Amino acid sequence: MLEVLKFTLKGPDATIRKPESNNTYFTYNNVHKIMLLGILGAIIGENGYNYNQIVTEISKSKKKTLPDFYNNLQSIKIGIVPNSEFGVFNKKVQVFNNSVGYASKEKGNNLVVYEQYLENPSWDIYVLLDGSEKSEKIKDYLINNKCEYIPYIGKNEHFADISKVEVLNAEKCSKVSGIINSIFTDNKFEYIEDEFDFNMFDDTNNDIKFEYKEIMPTSLDEDIGYTNFKEFIFTNKEINIDNATCIYKVADKYIYFF
């Protein structure tokens, strides 16, 4: 029986910036694994992107490298459960000026930035404890409310609120028939089809079936940053998986770890 560290990550707002645009900063709907590794790394004191500009680009050899939090924590398996109806959070846009001088070549050197952010996001995060030194340190710091650096969700004005920390038992599943309670990515599943229900068009129906998909990054590269994007699914539809490799039963929930 394996152990899983579970906690709730939330905040009044958050921005999980997508890399597609420099004019409008769009946000992912859900926190992705790389950001979670950064949050956990900050808590236990791992160095990040700005560590003396990665030690002055490895003593001016110009050889690029990845931040310590990613190098040291990337093998940790994580599960993510959005705490929202249909897995979607409200989004708003704020407008601000970037007037550092080099932000824009326009007259006045002022760049008007439109930034999208999430409103009251919340996720239940599951960390598979593999017995490694780093995972045990994460467990110790979260259970005992300790941190080396203040964690935030996307930007340092979006403080991360971490609560409801607990350790649970997990059991690996070879087959799954039912609802996967977390986001997951797997092309080897099939939906369990129900008979057509005309009540799905009733606004008072609280059991509407939904399927939310989002493409998110899963790893980093020294030269280009985010790489290996995958499509993640969040749904309350029942599915069949015959050869599950990354799904564990934690308490009464099926959680996909990646």
C-alpha positions, 0 to 999 in steps of 0.5 A: 500500500502506497502513501499519497499526500493530499492538500488543497491549493487555492487563491482569490486569483491566479494566472497560469500564463500560456506561451502563445501570445505577448500582447494578451497574456492568456491563462490555462484553466488548470494548474499544470505539473511544472507549476506545481513542481515550482510551488513544491520546490519553493516550499522546500527551498529549491532554487528557481528560474532567477537563481542568479540567472541560473548562476550567470548561465553556468559561469558565462559558458552560456550553456543553458540549464533547467532550474533546480526545482525541475531537475530535482522534482520532475520524477514526482508523480502528481494528480490534479482535481479541479474544485469547480463545476464542470472543471472550469473557473471564471476568468477576467482580464486586467489591463496594466502598463509595462513601462520599463523602457525596453518593453515596447519600441513605440513612442514613450516605450510603454506597452499596454498589457492585457492579462487574463486571470482565474477567479477563486481557483481551487484544486485538490492536489495529490502527491505520490510519496515514493519514499525519496528524500525529496518527497519525504521533505515535501511531506514534512514541510506541508504537514508541519506548515513550513516553507522556505519561499512563499509559494504563489500561483503564477505571479507573486501577487497571487499568493497560494493558500495551501490547506487540508493537508493529509496523508492517505493510502493508495492502491494501484488499479489495473482496470477501471470502470467508473469515473476518473475524479482527476484530470487525466490523459490516456487514449486507451479508454472508452466511455460507458454509454448510457441510454439517452436521457431527455432530462439532460436538457432540464435546467434543474438537472444537477447531474449534467454530463460534461467533458472538458479538455485542455492542452497543457505542458508536461515537461521543460526544455533548456532552449524553448521552455515548455515542451511535450504538450498533452491533452488532458480530460476532466469529465464525470462520464463513466469510462472503461480502462483495461490496462491502467498504468497510472491510476490509483484508488485514493480513499473513494476516488480514482486519481490519475498520476503523471 
